[in-house]
Every structure is written in C-alpha cells, then in structure tokens.
Amino acid sequence: MKTPKQYQFIIQLGRALHIYGVPSYKIQIYLSEVAKTKGIRGSFMDTPTWINYVFYSEDEDESYNHIESVSPGGLNLGALSRSVEITDQVLADQIDFDEASLQLRMVYKQSLKVNHLILAFAFALGAGSFSLLLGTNWISCLVASLMGIVVYGLTYLGLKSKFINNTLEALAAFVVTILIGVLSLWLPDVNIPLTILSAIIIFIPGLAITTALEEITYKSLVSGSAKLFDASISLFKQFFGTILGLSILPLFCNININSAIANMPVWSKYLGIPLLAICLLPIFQVRRKDMIYGILTSIICYGVTVLLSFTGILISTFIGSIAVVLVSNLFSYITRSPRHVFITQGLIMLVPGSKAFMGISTMFLGSPIENAGNLGSQVAYILMGVVGGLLFSGSFNTK
C-alpha cells in the first residue's frame, strides 16, 4: 500500500531525526508539533531500532499505521540543523511537502560525504587533547595522538567489513593496548592506562549513557532502557579489549603500567578543552556557522564547573548543565540552529564515560587506572548533576 502523500514528509523527517542522533522523546515531540501545525492527527513512537507512526482521520474512524525498521542513529549535528531548517520552512508554508522531501534526501546524501583525512586528524587531536586533560606527560600525549589515528583507521575499515564493524570497540581497544604496551618498551615514560583511555575516548559512551538516562527521566522507558543497556555493553566491550591486551602483553614482554611520571604544566590541562571541542566539529559534522558557538559552549560549560568545583562535583555539574542549556538557548537564537546542536557539544565536557571506564578498570585490575578514589560515586554524582540540570532548565519539555 502506498503511503498517503500528506504523511510522507513526516515519516521521512522522523527517519532523518533518528539517523542524526536526536533523542527519541525529542523526535516524538517534534513530529507531534509538525503534525499538529499542518492539521494532521498522529501519534509517534521512536526506539533505537524502529519507528512507529500512526495517523488518524478527523473523526478517528480510520487510521494509517507505518512501522519502519531503522539502525541506531549516530550524531550528525550539521545534517540535523539543515533538516530542522527545512522543516521550519514547511511550517511557515515557504515550501511544500514535495520540495521538503527532496531537500531532506539531498541533506542525507551530503551527510555521507566525509573527508577521511580531516577525520583522522580529528581522532588524533581528540586523543591527544584528552591526554592533556588527564595531565599525563608529553610523550603520552604524542603516543595517544598516534593511537587516535590507528583507531580511525579501524573505524574506516569497519565501513568496509561487517566483522570489523561488529567488533570495532573491542578490537580498537585491544589493538591500541598492544601497540601502546610495545611502544612503552622504548618509551618508558608512557602512562599506559591513561594513554589507552585517551586513544579510545571517542568510543567511550559517556554521552550515550547520559542520553539514555535523560530519556528514562522523560518516561521514554523503552528507548531509554535499550540505549542504557547498549551503552553499558559498549563500555564493557572496550574494557574487554583493554584487559585482553593487558593480559597478553606480559606473555611476551615485561611492562610496568604504574611507572609513568606526570609532569604536564597546569596550563596544558586547560588547553585540552578548546582542542577537544575543535576535534568534535568534523566528527559531528557541525556547520561552519555553528562552529565558534559550539566551541564557546564547551569552554563555558567546563569553565563553570571548574569555577564552582569548591561546591562539590554534584552542584558544580548541576549548575554547569543549566549553564549549557541557557547558553545554547542564546546561541540557538543567534544562529537559528537547533539548541540540541550546542547542548550536545557542551554536555560532552561533563559526561562521566571516562570515569566509568576508570572505575571498571580499578575493580577488575586491582590497581587504579587513575590516582583518584570513589570513582563510582563520582560517576553517580555527575549523572545526577547532568540529568538534574537538564530537568530543572526545562530542556525535557521542548524539542
């Protein structure tokens, strides 16, 4: 049966928002708003692997149901921004559904075009800048950057091989663990645990865990629970690859994972934040007009938490999350881009994925991967602070 013409754009829009990584409950809010504005009665449900659309006639004696199987989406903030712009034009009656559908297809085709050289550099910069944030040493920072390129190489191969794609997180963690362990034989100053963490930081699902809890808080229970479990499994896959590599290395060489000295100057840690924000721009395909504002959001968010660190991790994260939403509202007004574009870039500086990885490592390795205690409670406080900040700032109730 052919989909009625008046429903085709909404179905296509829902698919686009899903592919570009918008939280499920926000997709449902947005689709409902579009349908209501265009005089269409409908009910929508988005989950990580399928979308259900139900449209009703005016007297509700007839309905049209469209169920679509989709793969879990990934963040593409540039394509999301363009899709919202197209939708706003539809709502303002500047273009019709046919023209909007054509433009959405063009946005999708454009999103598939990537510059692999720039992305490889972004992975290297992300790994190196996170190593700066952890306060390791210059050798560890350089090795982490090189391993970031290796991780992107595996990511690229995952596009060509289904096996590599299915095992990507564990495989990447295993490969960089082996390579870093071997390099440490010639570079004894390498901080092995933190360099491994820095190399795979792009895969650490801190934002995914936060998004899952955000959805559960909004009572989007099916999607939130599924995403939380998926993020947890992703974290454990990466830890499996790491622990497998650390178990194999002693069979062939003698390494010491606790011998590195941290000698980074204090200013280098603060340099890591803008560098990390810059590396996210090509990874999330942020539009040029949004780049500066995205970087500013990240810096402001982190700056607020640092300035308020004396209040404790819960309060500083809570206020930092509120600051992210307020700043994102301002930048969204200036750029006319969805505030989700800026909220995402800001929250990445807060999410506790790396601390969760460290906590698991401490529990299983018996020696801490970082000289910090109570990592489990820190993760819990950060998650509560982020979700609480989003809740009290009103982020849950708008698209």
N, C-alpha and C positions, 0 to 999 in steps of 0.2 A: 504494500500500500504506500502510495506516495505521500510524503509529509506535506500537510497544508502549507501554502506559501506564507501565511501570516505567522507561522510558528518556526519557520526555517532559521530565521536570523537569531531568535532566542536560543535555539538548540546549538547553533554554531557559536554563539557568544559564550554559552556555558562551557562548551568544549575548549574554547580558547582560554578562558579564565582558569580552567582546570590545568591545562597544559603548561600555563605560565606560572603556576605555583601559588595561586591565591587560596587562602584557607577556605575550607568547604562552607562554613557558615556565612562567610562574606560573599561567596558565589551565590548562595541561596538568597541573601538579602538583595544583592544587585539584580539578579534575574527577576525577582518579585517586583522590584521597583520599576524595571524596564517594562515588564508585562502590564503592570497597573497603569503606567503613564500612557501606553499605547492602547489601553482599553481591552487588554487580553486577560482573562482569568486563568490562573495557573498555580500549580504547586510544584516545588522542585526539591530534589534531594541529591546531594553530591557526596560521594565516598571516594576513597583513594583509587578504586578500580572500576567504578561505574557511576553513571549519572542517570537519574530518573526524572523525566519531565511529564507532568500531567496537565493537560489543558482542558478547560470546561467551556461548554456553551453558556449563553447568558442565563438560561433557565436551569442549567445544570442537569438536564435530562440526557445529555450526551457528553462524552469525554474522549480525548485522544491521548494515548499513553505512548511515550517514546523512551525506551531504555537503551543506553549506549554503553558498551564496554570500552574503557579507556585505561591506558597505562598511568601510573602515578606521575604527576607533573614535576617539573623542575623549575627553579626560579629563573624567569626571564623578565626583568623589570622594564626593559625597553619595549618589548612586544606588548606587555601589559599596559603600559602608558599609551601606546598607539591604539590599542583595542578600546580603551576607555574613551579616548578622543573620538573615535568613530562612533561609539555608542552615544556619546553626548550630542553628536551631530544628528543622529537619528531621533533622539528625544526632542531636539529643537526643530525637527522637521526640515533640516537643511539638506538631508539626503534620504532616499527611500531605502527599503529593506534590500532590494536587489543590489544597489550600489554599495551598501554597507557590507553585504556578504562578500562581494567581490574584493573590497578593501581588506576585510579580515583574512581572506585567503592570501592576498599579497603580503600582509604582515607575517603570516605563518611561513611563507616561502622565504621571506627576508630573514626570519629568525634562524633559519637553517644554515645561513651563510656565516661562517666564522673564520677568523684569522688564527690559524693554529700557532703561528709564531708568537703573536701577541698573547695568546692564552698560555703558552708555555712560559713566557716571561712573567705573566701574572701569577702562575702557580709558584714559580721560583721566588718572586717578590713576596708572596703571601707566606711562604715557609720561612724566608729569611726575616721578615718583619715580625712574625710571631716569636721567632727565636730571640729577637731583640726585646720583645715584651717580657719574655721569661727571664731575661737577664743572665744569659749563659756566658759565652765569650765569642770573640770574633771568628775563631776557627769553626766553632759550632754553627755560627750564623751562616758562614760560607758553605759548609757541608749541607746544612738544611736547604739552602737555596738550590744547590745542585740536585739534591734529592727531590725537590719540588718539580724540577724538570723531568726527572725519572717518573714521578707519579703522573705527570701529564702525559708522558709517553705511553704509559699503561692505559690511561684513560682514552687516549686516541686509538690504541689497539682494541680497546673494548668496543669501539664503534664498528670494528671490522669482524670481531669474533664474539659469538654468543657466549662461549665458555668464559673468556676473559671478562666480559661484561657481567656475568653472573657471579664471578668470584673476585670482582675488582677490589673491594675494600680489603678483604683478607689478603689477596695477592699483593696489593700495593704495600700494605703494612709489612708483609713477610719480606718482600724484595728490599725495601729500604732498610729494614732491620739488619739483613745480611750485609748489605753494602756499607752501612754505617759501621757495623762491627768490624768488617775487614779494614776499612779506612782508619779506624781507631788504632790499628797496629802501627801505622806510620804517623798518625796524628793523635798522640795520647791525650791531648787537651780536649778532645771532642767529648762533650757531655752526651753520652749515648742515649739515655732515656728521653731527655728533653729535645734532642735533635730528631729522634724518631717521631715524637709528638708533633713537632713543628712541621716535619715533612708531610705528614698526613692530615694536617689541620683542616684542609679543605673538605675532607670526608667526615670529620668529627660532627655528629648530628646534634650539636647544641641548639641550633635554630629549629630543627625538626622536632626535638623534644618540647621546646617552648611552644611551638605552634600547636602540637598535639594537646598540651595542657590547656592552651588558650581555647581550643575547640571544645574540650571536655567541660571547661568552665562555662562556656556558652550553651551547654547542654546538647551539643552536636556529638552525641556519645558514640555512635557507630564509627564515624570518621575519626574522631579524636582518639578513641581506643586503638583503632587499627594503626594509626600513624605513630602512636606512642610505642606500640609493640614493634613496629617496623624500625623505628629509630633505635630502640634498645637492641634489637638483633644486629643492626648495622654497627653499633658500638662494640658489641661482643665479637663480631666478625673481625673488626680491626684489631681488637685485643688478641684474638686467637692468632692472627698473622704475626703480631709482635711477639707473643710468648713462644710461638713455634720457632721463630727465628732466633730468639734468645736461648732457646733450648738446644738448637742445632749448633750454634756457633762454638760453644765450649768443646764440642766433639772434635773440632779441627784447629782451634786456636785458643789462646788464653787472653781473655778480655776482662777488664775491670770496669763495671758500669757506674761505679761510685767514686772514681778518682779525679774527675774533672774539676777545675777551679773556675769559679765565676768571677770575672774581672771586668765586666762591662761598666762603663761610666753611667752615672744616673741619667744623664740626658738622653742616652741611647734608647732607654725604655720608652720615653715619651715620643721619640722619633718613630717608634714602631706603629703607633696608632694611625697617623696620616698615611704611612706606607701601606698598612693593611687595608685602609679604606680605599686607597687608589687601586690596589690589586683586585678588589671586588668589582670594580667598574666593568672591565671586559668580561669577567666571569658571569656577571648578571646581565651583561649587555645593556648597561644603563645608557640612556640617550645623552647626547652631548649637553643639551640644555639643563639636564638634571645632575650632571657630574659634580660641579662645585658644591651644590647644595647637599648632595649625598655625603660628600667628604666632610662638610661642615657639621652635618647631623651626627656623624660618627664621632668627630672630635668633641663636639659639645656634650654628647651623651657620656663619653668616657671622662671628660673633664669634670662634669657634675659629680660623678661617682667618686672620683679621686678627691675633689674638694670636700666632699661630705664623708670621706672614709672614717673620720673620727667618730661618726654616729653609729658605726657598725655596718656590716655587709648588707643586712636586710633593709635598713632605712635608706642607705645610700643607693642601693639598687632600685628600690621603690620610687624614690624621687627621680632617679635617673631615667626610669621608664616613663614617668609622667612628663619629664622634660623632652624626651624623644617625641612623644605624641604632640606636645604643644609646638615644638619646633617644626615637626612635619606638617602640622596644620598651616603654619605660616608659609613654609616653602611650597606647599601644595597650592596655596592661594597665589603665590608669586608666579609659579611656573605653569599652573593649570594641569599639573600631573597628579595622578592619584597619590594620596598621602601614604599609601602602603609602600610606594617606592622608597620613601625616605624612612619610614618606620622600620622596614626590614634592615636597611643599612645601619641604622642606629642600634637596633637590638642585638645585632651580631656582636657588638662590642661588650655586651652584657651577659650573653647566654653562657651556661656553665658546662658546655660539652667537654672542654679540655680538662676541667677539674674532675668530671665524672670518669674520664679515661684514667687520670692520675689515681683516683680513688680505687678503681678496679685493679690497677697495677699494684698499688700498695697492698691490697687484700691478698692477691694471688702470688706476688713476687716475694712478699715478706719484708721487703725494704722499700721505703717510699721512693717514688719516682720524682718527688719534689720535697724539699725540706719544709713541709707545711703540715700542720695537724688538722684533724677534724674536717677532712675534705668532704665527707658525706654530709655533714651539717651545713657546710658552705654551699654545696650544690642545692640543698633543700631551700636555704635562705634566698639564694639568687633566684631560683624558680618562683618562690613565693613573691619575691620583690617584683620580678618582671610581670608576672600574671596579675598581681595586685595593682601595679601601676597602670597596666592596660585597662583593668576593670574600672578603677576609680577615675581614669581620664576619659571614660566614655567611648573608648576605641571599639568595644564589642558591639555597640549598638548602631554603628554606621559602616558603610561599605568602604 
